[in-house]
Amino acid sequence: MRLNLARYNTLRNQILLVFLSVMILVLCFVGIMTYNLVFNLLHNNAEKQIQQTSIEAMGRIESLYQQVDTLTKQIATDSYVQKLLLNEKLGKLATFNERQALMQTGNKFQVFSNGISAFELFSTKDRRLIPLDEVGLFNRVEHKWIDAANKARGKLVWIGKDPKEPGHYLAIRRVSLIERAFSNGGYLIVQIDPYYFDFTEANQNQEYTILVDKQNQPITSNYKGNIDKIVSEKGTTTEIDGSDYMIVKQTSEITGWTMYFLTPLSTVMKGITVLRSAIILSGAFGFFIFAISSILLSTMITRPILKLTKTMKRGRDGQLTINPEISSTVEINELNTTYNQLVENTNHLIQVVYEKEILKSHAELKALQSQINPHFLFNTLDALYWSLDEKGEEELADSVIAMSELFRYTISSHKQDEWVTLKQEIEHIEMYMQLMKMRFGERFTWSVTIPLEYELVKIPKLLIQPIVENAILHGVGNKVGEGFVHIIVEPSTKQGNLLISVRDNGPGMEKEAIDKIHNLLETGKVYSMRGNGMAIANVNKRLQLYYKQNETNQINITSEENKGTCFTFEVPIDRDRFDFTDS
């Protein structure tokens, strides 16, 4: 049995097994990630849409509630109502005719709302003025609602279902007497029709809407079951009749009521089944293609080894040095056995010829790598430019050309001169700043000051650009408001030198940070710098390499917090006196 299995322990089968295993893992990972991402995206988008709907619906509820609040406030402050309640408090009871007139006042206000069924007005002595029967206040509502109305000090208090008529709702407001320093003059109870806040309706998608008050008592709902489980649910999903529902709730800051929107996940995730099937089919098709490719590739890899093994077997008659056997695949073990028979006669060739061939291969590889031409990048950018130009995207087309020239300047052949003129360096910097303007917009400006007689002065390529980039990113980028960068080239106080300055109006740096950078530049600890320091250290190191080391060609930093930073250094006008690159 073991011998039969060993026949399949070939290099080809191992490569095939590894390839297929990796492909299965990749397909499973990508499929699961894609499914989860799309699922979460659909879920989040649906939740946002339902949330927006709930906000609009709650706005309508608040508007209806405020209509009741406004109407009851008008009744409570009506002069006739105030007069009768004040007389009641002073012991002068209202007559039958006065109470009838009061009912007419209530009816006059009632016509302004189609949702109010009736008004009830009580004095502080538990006497009902309207309607005309003798039902007491404490027989009408519980004591806790009267206490709540007193604590609300004239604000409308929602009671809920009418204990006398469960199909209606009640709200209560304490009437404050204006002429008695807003003292308690009685209570106004308003009866509201059941359909007043009802905006729900049956639908084919089995979506439910539930509106509850502060005590989680239902006000309106198109869900016929028990809402306790839904109201107590802490998550965003629940199960109703064996189906999963998404819960979106919205609480009003005005009324304290909460609205629940329940939408079936099957409706929200419509189309996810098609996506699942597409992922499975795509994975199966991809696995089939990869399996065929893996078989072809593994065959291509092992075929040369088999041929080499057959070739090496021809040298078994020679004197060979025994090489320790290693445990590996069938092909490698066979190759090692044959190699042990040949190694004694070919040891010298292995040490001389084989090592030379390896070195030669490495040299050829490096030569090929060094011949990689970046012109494909420029050709691609040029093609993109013409495509944008044909579509009328002139601004983007100009940006692509600027980027192409930026790369052409930066990625130059090692055979080209490392030295450029100040004019070339400044043109490169201006193209870079044009690209940066796309990022910062109108709040970024710059200026360049360079006398014409110094435009042909030679400097090392990319000597100024890192500092300009540092000024834009850490100066303009960290500033609130408009920012600018000013590049100045002017004669130095030292004969034969130019002073190059890069100024910005960014937030500046503290003195401790400047001293730290100067100290690191002096000690040469470039590796310890981060952020601003890396660009500064790069330029400073190149100044040391290209020019004689002295105080004038080192970078100097001056900065003032909230006003900006200035980087300066000097270069000789005649670079041949200081150029060590050709020596």
C-alpha positions in Angstrom: 0.0 0.0 0.0 2.8 2.4 0.9 4.7 1.6 -2.3 1.6 2.3 -4.3 1.2 5.7 -2.6 4.9 6.5 -3.1 4.4 6.3 -6.8 2.2 9.5 -6.7 4.7 11.4 -4.5 6.0 13.2 -7.6 7.2 16.8 -7.9 4.5 17.4 -10.5 1.7 16.2 -8.2 3.0 18.2 -5.3 3.1 21.4 -7.4 -0.4 20.7 -8.6 -1.7 20.0 -5.1 -0.1 23.3 -3.8 -1.5 25.4 -6.7 -5.0 24.0 -6.4 -5.0 24.3 -2.6 -3.9 28.0 -2.8 -6.5 28.7 -5.5 -9.3 27.1 -3.4 -8.3 29.3 -0.5 -8.1 32.4 -2.6 -11.5 31.8 -4.3 -13.2 31.1 -1.0 -11.7 34.2 0.6 -12.5 36.4 -2.3 -16.0 35.0 -2.6 -16.8 35.3 1.1 -15.3 38.8 1.3 -17.3 39.9 -1.8 -20.5 38.5 -0.5 -20.1 40.1 2.9 -19.2 43.4 1.5 -22.2 43.5 -0.9 -24.4 42.2 1.9 -23.3 44.9 4.3 -23.5 47.6 1.6 -27.1 46.7 0.7 -28.0 46.4 4.4 -26.5 49.8 5.3 -28.0 51.5 2.3 -31.4 50.1 3.1 -31.1 51.1 6.7 -30.2 54.7 5.7 -33.2 54.9 3.4 -35.6 53.6 6.0 -34.0 55.9 8.6 -34.7 58.9 6.3 -38.3 57.7 5.8 -38.7 57.4 9.6 -37.4 60.9 10.1 -39.9 62.3 7.6 -42.8 60.2 9.2 -41.8 61.4 12.7 -41.8 64.9 11.4 -45.4 64.5 10.3 -46.3 63.1 13.7 -44.6 65.9 15.5 -46.5 68.4 13.3 -49.9 66.8 14.2 -48.9 66.8 17.9 -47.9 70.4 17.8 -51.3 71.3 16.2 -53.0 69.8 19.3 -50.5 71.5 21.6 -51.1 74.9 19.9 -54.9 74.5 19.9 -55.1 73.5 23.6 -52.7 76.4 24.4 -55.1 78.8 22.7 -58.0 77.5 24.7 -56.1 77.6 28.0 -55.2 81.3 27.4 -58.7 82.3 26.1 -60.0 85.3 28.0 -63.4 83.7 28.7 -61.8 80.4 29.9 -59.4 82.4 32.1 -62.3 84.5 33.5 -64.5 81.5 34.5 -61.6 79.5 36.0 -60.5 82.5 38.1 -64.1 83.0 39.4 -64.2 79.3 40.2 -61.0 79.6 42.2 -62.4 82.6 44.0 -65.6 80.6 44.9 -67.9 82.1 42.3 -69.2 79.0 40.5 -70.1 79.3 36.9 -73.7 79.3 36.0 -75.4 76.9 33.5 -75.5 79.7 30.9 -71.8 80.5 31.3 -71.0 76.8 31.0 -73.1 76.6 27.8 -71.2 79.6 26.4 -68.0 77.9 27.4 -69.0 74.9 25.3 -69.5 77.2 22.3 -66.0 78.5 22.8 -64.7 74.9 22.8 -66.6 74.1 19.7 -65.2 77.2 18.0 -61.7 76.0 18.6 -62.6 72.4 17.7 -63.3 73.2 14.1 -59.6 74.1 13.6 -58.6 70.4 14.0 -60.3 67.3 12.4 -58.6 65.0 14.9 -60.0 66.4 18.2 -63.2 64.7 19.4 -63.9 66.8 22.5 -62.5 69.2 25.1 -63.1 68.8 28.8 -62.4 71.6 31.3 -62.1 71.1 35.1 -61.6 73.6 37.9 -59.1 73.0 40.7 -62.0 71.9 42.9 -62.6 68.8 40.9 -65.6 70.4 39.1 -66.1 69.8 35.4 -67.3 72.9 33.6 -67.6 71.3 30.1 -69.3 69.0 29.2 -72.3 69.9 31.4 -72.4 66.6 33.4 -71.0 66.3 36.9 -68.1 63.9 36.4 -65.1 64.7 38.6 -61.6 65.1 37.4 -60.3 62.3 39.6 -63.0 60.0 38.2 -61.8 60.9 34.6 -58.1 60.3 34.8 -55.7 58.9 37.3 -53.9 61.0 39.9 -50.5 60.4 38.3 -51.5 62.3 35.2 -52.7 65.3 37.2 -49.4 65.3 39.0 -47.6 65.1 35.7 -49.6 68.0 34.4 -48.6 70.1 37.4 -45.0 69.2 37.0 -45.2 70.2 33.3 -46.3 73.7 34.4 -48.7 74.3 31.5 -47.2 72.0 28.9 -49.3 69.3 27.1 -49.0 65.8 28.7 -49.9 62.8 26.7 -52.0 60.2 28.7 -52.7 57.6 26.1 -55.9 55.5 25.6 -59.1 57.0 27.1 -60.2 54.7 29.9 -63.8 55.5 29.2 -63.5 55.1 25.4 -60.4 52.9 24.6 -60.7 53.8 20.9 -59.7 57.4 21.6 -56.6 59.0 23.2 -56.4 61.6 25.9 -53.9 64.5 26.6 -54.0 66.9 29.6 -52.8 70.4 30.2 -52.8 72.5 33.3 -54.4 75.9 32.8 -52.4 78.7 34.4 -54.1 81.8 35.4 -52.4 84.8 33.8 -53.8 87.3 36.3 -52.8 85.2 39.3 -49.0 84.9 38.4 -49.7 81.8 36.4 -51.0 79.8 39.4 -53.0 76.7 38.8 -56.5 77.5 37.6 -57.7 74.1 36.4 -57.1 71.4 33.8 -58.0 71.0 30.2 -58.4 67.4 28.8 -58.5 66.9 25.1 -59.9 63.7 23.5 -58.2 62.8 20.2 -59.7 60.5 17.5 -57.9 57.2 17.0 -57.2 57.9 13.3 -55.5 61.2 13.9 -52.0 59.9 14.2 -52.6 56.8 12.0 -50.5 56.9 8.9 -49.9 53.1 8.5 -51.5 51.0 5.9 -51.3 47.3 4.8 -48.8 46.5 2.1 -47.8 43.4 0.1 -44.2 43.5 1.3 -45.2 42.8 4.9 -43.6 46.0 6.2 -44.8 47.2 9.6 -44.8 50.6 11.3 -45.4 50.9 15.0 -45.7 54.2 17.0 -45.5 54.0 20.8 -45.5 56.7 23.5 -43.0 57.1 26.4 -44.5 54.2 28.3 -44.1 52.0 25.2 -47.9 52.0 24.8 -49.0 51.7 21.1 -50.5 54.8 19.5 -50.8 53.4 16.0 -49.6 50.2 14.3 -50.3 48.0 11.4 -48.7 45.1 13.2 -51.4 42.8 14.7 -49.2 40.8 17.0 -47.6 41.5 20.4 -45.2 44.4 20.2 -43.4 43.8 23.5 -40.7 41.7 21.9 -40.1 44.4 19.2 -40.0 47.3 21.6 -37.6 45.4 23.9 -35.3 44.3 21.0 -31.8 45.9 21.4 -30.4 44.8 18.1 -31.2 45.9 14.5 -32.9 42.7 13.5 -35.7 40.5 14.9 -37.7 37.4 13.9 -41.4 37.6 13.1 -43.4 34.5 12.1 -40.2 32.8 11.1 -38.9 35.6 9.0 -36.0 38.0 9.8 -36.9 41.7 9.9 -34.7 44.8 10.0 -35.6 47.2 12.8 -35.1 51.0 12.4 -36.4 53.2 15.2 -36.7 56.9 15.5 -37.4 58.8 18.7 -38.9 62.3 18.8 -37.2 64.9 20.9 -40.5 66.9 21.0 -43.0 64.1 22.1 -40.7 61.4 23.4 -42.5 58.9 21.2 -40.7 56.2 19.3 -41.5 54.9 15.8 -40.4 51.4 14.7 -40.1 50.5 11.1 -39.9 46.7 10.4 -38.8 45.7 6.9 -38.2 42.0 5.8 -34.6 41.3 5.2 -35.7 39.4 2.1 -37.0 42.6 0.6 -33.9 44.6 1.7 -31.5 41.9 0.3 -33.4 41.4 -2.9 -30.8 40.3 -5.5 -28.3 38.8 -2.9 -29.3 35.3 -4.0 -28.4 36.1 -7.6 -25.0 37.5 -6.3 -24.4 34.3 -4.4 -25.1 32.1 -7.4 -22.9 34.4 -9.5 -20.0 34.1 -7.0 -20.3 30.3 -6.9 -20.5 29.9 -10.7 -17.6 32.4 -11.2 -15.5 30.5 -8.5 -16.2 27.1 -10.2 -15.3 28.5 -13.6 -12.2 30.1 -12.2 -11.2 26.9 -10.4 -11.6 24.9 -13.6 -9.4 27.3 -15.7 -6.8 27.4 -12.9 -6.8 23.6 -12.6 -6.0 23.2 -16.3 -3.4 25.9 -16.1 -1.8 24.3 -13.1 -1.6 20.9 -14.8 0.1 22.5 -17.8 2.5 24.5 -15.6 3.5 21.6 -13.4 4.2 19.5 -16.4 6.4 22.3 -17.9 8.3 22.5 -14.6 9.0 18.8 -14.1 9.7 17.8 -17.7 13.2 19.4 -17.8 14.0 17.7 -14.5 13.1 14.3 -15.9 15.2 15.0 -19.0 18.1 16.1 -16.9 17.8 12.9 -14.8 17.9 10.7 -17.9 21.0 12.6 -19.1 22.8 12.3 -15.8 22.2 8.5 -15.8 24.5 8.2 -18.7 27.5 9.0 -16.5 27.2 6.1 -14.0 30.4 4.4 -15.2 32.6 7.3 -14.0 34.2 7.7 -10.6 31.9 9.8 -8.5 32.0 11.1 -4.9 29.1 10.0 -2.8 26.7 12.8 -1.9 24.5 12.2 1.2 21.0 11.2 0.2 18.1 13.5 1.0 14.5 12.7 1.5 12.4 14.5 -1.1 10.1 13.8 -4.0 10.6 10.9 -6.4 12.2 13.0 -9.1 14.7 14.8 -6.7 15.7 11.5 -5.0 16.4 10.0 -8.5 18.3 13.1 -9.5 20.4 12.9 -6.2 21.2 9.2 -6.7 22.4 9.9 -10.3 24.3 13.0 -9.1 26.2 11.0 -6.5 27.5 8.7 -9.3 28.8 11.7 -11.3 30.0 14.2 -8.7 33.6 12.7 -8.2 34.5 13.1 -11.9 32.8 16.6 -12.2 33.8 18.2 -8.8 36.3 20.5 -10.5 33.8 21.5 -13.1 31.2 22.2 -10.4 33.7 24.5 -8.5 34.9 26.3 -11.6 32.5 26.2 -14.5 29.2 26.0 -12.6 30.1 28.9 -10.3 31.2 30.9 -13.3 27.9 30.2 -15.0 26.0 31.3 -11.9 28.0 34.5 -11.7 27.5 35.0 -15.5 23.7 34.4 -15.1 23.5 36.9 -12.3 25.5 39.5 -14.3 23.3 38.9 -17.3 20.2 39.3 -15.1 21.5 42.6 -13.7 22.3 43.7 -17.2 18.8 42.9 -18.4 17.3 44.6 -15.3 19.4 47.8 -15.9 18.1 47.9 -19.5 14.5 48.3 -18.5 13.3 51.4 -20.2 10.8 53.7 -18.5 9.5 55.1 -21.9 6.5 52.8 -21.6 5.3 55.0 -18.8 5.7 58.1 -20.8 4.0 56.6 -23.8 1.1 55.5 -21.6 0.7 59.0 -20.1 0.9 60.5 -23.6 -1.9 58.2 -24.8 -4.0 59.2 -21.7 -3.3 62.9 -22.6 -4.6 62.5 -26.1 -7.7 60.6 -24.9 -8.5 63.4 -22.4 -7.8 66.1 -25.0 -10.3 64.5 -27.4 -12.9 64.5 -24.7 -12.4 68.2 -24.0 -10.9 67.6 -20.5 -8.2 70.2 -21.0 -7.4 70.7 -17.3 -6.9 67.0 -16.7 -5.0 66.7 -19.9 -2.6 69.5 -18.8 -2.2 67.7 -15.5 -1.3 64.5 -17.2 1.3 66.3 -19.4 2.7 67.9 -16.2 2.9 64.5 -14.5 4.6 63.0 -17.6 7.2 65.7 -17.6 7.6 65.3 -13.9 8.3 61.6 -14.3 10.6 62.2 -17.3 12.6 64.6 -15.2 12.8 62.3 -12.2 13.2 58.9 -13.8 16.1 59.6 -16.0 18.7 57.2 -17.4 21.8 56.6 -15.3 23.8 57.6 -18.3 22.4 61.1 -18.3 24.1 64.0 -16.4 23.2 64.2 -12.8 23.6 68.0 -13.0 20.9 70.3 -14.3 20.5 74.1 -14.6 18.6 76.1 -12.1 16.0 76.8 -14.8 15.4 73.1 -15.3 15.0 72.5 -11.6 12.6 75.4 -11.2 10.5 74.3 -14.2 10.3 70.8 -12.6 9.2 72.4 -9.3 6.5 74.5 -10.9 5.1 71.4 -12.6 5.0 69.7 -9.2 3.3 72.7 -7.6 0.7 72.7 -10.4 -0.2 69.1 -9.5 -0.3 70.1 -5.8 -2.7 72.9 -6.7 -5.2 70.2 -7.8 -5.1 68.9 -4.2 -5.2 72.3 -2.3 -7.2 74.4 -4.8 -7.3 78.1 -4.7 -5.9 78.3 -1.1 -2.4 77.4 -2.4 -0.3 79.9 -4.3 3.4 80.2 -5.0 6.0 82.5 -6.5 9.6 82.1 -7.9 12.2 84.8 -7.9 15.4 84.0 -9.9 17.5 86.5 -11.8 18.0 85.6 -15.5 21.8 85.6 -15.2 21.7 82.6 -12.8 19.2 80.4 -14.7 22.1 78.4 -16.3 23.9 77.7 -13.0 24.4 74.0 -12.6 23.2 72.2 -9.4 22.5 68.5 -8.6 19.2 67.3 -9.9 16.3 67.3 -7.3 18.2 69.4 -4.8 15.4 72.1 -4.2 12.3 70.0 -4.9 12.3 67.9 -1.7 12.4 71.1 0.4 9.6 72.6 -1.6 7.6 69.4 -1.2 8.2 69.5 2.5 7.0 73.2 2.6 3.8 72.3 0.8 2.9 69.2 2.8 3.9 70.3 6.3 3.5 74.1 5.8 0.5 74.7 3.5 -1.0 71.3 4.3 -1.2 72.0 8.0 -2.4 75.6 7.7 -6.0 76.7 7.9 -6.7 79.2 5.2 -4.6 80.4 2.3 -1.0 79.3 2.1 1.9 80.2 -0.2 5.4 79.0 -1.0 8.1 81.5 -2.2 11.3 80.3 -3.8 14.1 82.9 -4.0 17.5 82.6 -5.7 19.8 85.5 -5.0 23.5 86.3 -4.6 25.0 85.3 -1.3 27.0 87.6 0.9 29.9 85.2 0.2 31.6 85.9 -3.1 30.8 83.3 -5.8 27.8 81.7 -4.0 24.1 81.7 -4.6 21.6 81.8 -1.7 18.5 79.6 -2.3 15.5 80.1 0.1 12.2 78.3 0.4 9.7 80.1 2.5 6.1 79.2 3.5 3.5 80.8 5.7 2.5 77.5 7.5 2.2 77.0 11.3 5.9 77.0 11.8 8.0 74.9 14.2 9.0 75.3 17.8 12.6 76.2 18.6 13.1 72.7 20.2 12.2 71.0 17.0 14.5 73.2 14.9 17.4 72.6 17.4 16.8 68.9 17.2 16.9 68.8 13.4 20.1 70.9 13.4 21.7 68.6 15.9 20.8 65.5 13.8 22.2 67.1 10.7 25.5 67.9 12.4 25.9 64.4 13.9 24.8 62.7 10.6 22.0 60.6 12.3 19.8 60.8 9.2 18.1 57.5 10.1 16.6 58.9 13.2 14.6 61.6 11.5 10.9 61.4 10.7 8.4 63.6 8.9 10.0 67.0 8.0 13.5 65.7 8.8 13.8 63.1 6.0 13.6 65.6 3.1 15.9 68.0 4.9 18.4 65.3 5.7 18.4 64.1 2.1 19.2 67.5 0.7 21.9 68.1 3.4 23.5 64.8 2.7 23.7 65.6 -1.0 25.2 69.0 -0.3 27.9 67.2 1.6 28.5 64.7 -1.2 28.6 67.2 -4.1 30.3 70.2 -2.5 33.1 70.8 0.0 31.9 70.6 3.6 31.6 74.1 5.1 29.1 76.1 7.0 27.7 78.0 4.0 26.4 75.0 2.1 24.6 73.5 5.0 20.8 73.9 5.4 19.7 76.6 7.8 16.2 76.7 9.3 14.4 79.8 10.7 10.9 79.5 11.8 8.3 81.4 13.8 5.2 79.8 15.1 2.0 80.7 13.2 4.0 82.8 10.7 6.0 80.2 8.7 9.3 78.6 8.1 12.3 79.4 5.8 14.9 76.9 4.6 18.1 78.3 3.1 21.4 76.9 1.7 24.1 78.1 -0.6 25.6 76.6 -3.7 28.6 77.8 -5.7 28.0 79.5 -9.0 31.0 77.7 -10.6 30.2 74.1 -9.6 33.4 72.8 -11.2 35.4 74.1 -8.2 33.3 71.9 -5.9 32.1 69.0 -8.0 33.4 65.6 -6.7 31.1 63.4 -8.8 33.5 63.1 -11.7 36.6 62.4 -9.6 
